[in-house]
Amino acid sequence: MWYILEGFDAPDGLSKRPALREAHLLRARQLLAEGRLLVIGPMPAIDSPDPGPAGFSGSLLIAEFDAIEAARDWLAQDPYTTGGVFERTEVRPFNKVLP
């Protein structure tokens, strides 16, 4: 089943992102290689593709997992979670309709 994995940035999350970005994306690329990644990306805190010092409100990933527990475990082990970029996370089921 597909799941929405959402991380909500900590107040100092922007300063921690650069050091953890490659490790974070490496895990996402693995999901992509397995055909399990639908979309991933950060959510700017302001209406701009480059929010500058305003940073991000968080990040969103939609991917396929065997069960919600597996999705929660994957997000709990993500470098943005373990490294303190996210102050909290949420996982919800998602029904993909299109494309």
C-alpha positions in Angstrom: 0.0 0.0 0.0 1.0 3.6 -0.5 1.8 5.9 2.5 2.3 9.6 3.0 5.4 10.1 5.2 5.6 13.6 6.5 8.3 15.3 8.6 7.7 18.6 10.2 10.8 20.7 10.6 12.2 21.7 14.0 12.9 25.4 14.5 16.6 24.8 13.8 16.0 22.2 11.1 17.2 24.4 8.2 20.7 24.5 9.6 20.8 20.7 9.9 19.5 19.9 6.4 22.7 20.4 4.4 24.9 17.9 6.4 22.2 15.2 6.2 20.8 15.8 2.7 22.8 13.2 0.8 22.2 10.4 3.3 18.5 11.3 3.3 18.3 11.3 -0.6 20.3 8.0 -0.7 17.5 6.2 1.1 14.9 7.8 -1.1 16.9 6.7 -4.2 16.8 3.2 -3.0 13.0 3.3 -2.8 13.0 4.8 -6.4 15.2 2.0 -7.7 12.8 -0.5 -6.2 9.8 1.1 -7.9 8.3 2.1 -4.6 8.7 5.9 -4.6 5.9 8.1 -6.0 7.2 11.6 -5.0 9.6 13.3 -2.5 10.3 16.9 -1.7 10.6 19.7 0.9 7.7 22.1 1.6 8.9 25.7 1.5 7.8 27.8 4.5 6.9 30.6 2.1 5.4 30.7 -1.4 8.7 30.3 -3.2 10.7 27.4 -4.7 13.8 28.8 -2.9 12.6 30.0 0.5 16.0 31.2 1.6 16.3 31.8 5.4 12.6 31.2 5.8 13.4 27.5 5.3 11.0 24.7 5.1 7.9 23.6 7.1 8.8 20.0 6.4 9.1 17.3 3.8 6.8 14.9 2.1 7.4 11.5 0.7 4.8 9.1 -0.8 6.1 5.5 -1.1 4.9 2.0 -1.1 5.4 -0.2 1.9 4.1 -3.6 3.0 2.4 -2.1 6.1 2.1 1.2 8.0 4.5 -0.1 10.6 7.2 -0.6 7.9 6.6 3.0 6.7 6.9 4.3 10.3 10.1 2.4 10.8 11.6 3.7 7.6 10.8 7.3 8.5 12.1 6.8 12.1 15.4 5.7 10.7 15.7 8.5 8.1 18.7 10.9 8.7 16.3 13.9 8.8 14.5 12.2 11.7 17.5 10.9 13.6 19.5 14.1 12.9 16.9 16.5 14.3 15.7 18.2 11.1 12.2 16.9 11.9 10.7 17.7 15.3 7.8 15.3 14.6 6.7 12.9 11.9 3.4 11.5 10.7 2.5 8.5 8.5 -0.8 8.0 6.8 -2.3 5.6 4.2 -2.7 6.9 0.7 -4.8 5.7 -2.2 -3.2 6.5 -5.4 -5.7 7.2 -8.2 -3.8 9.0 -11.0 -1.5 8.7 -12.8 
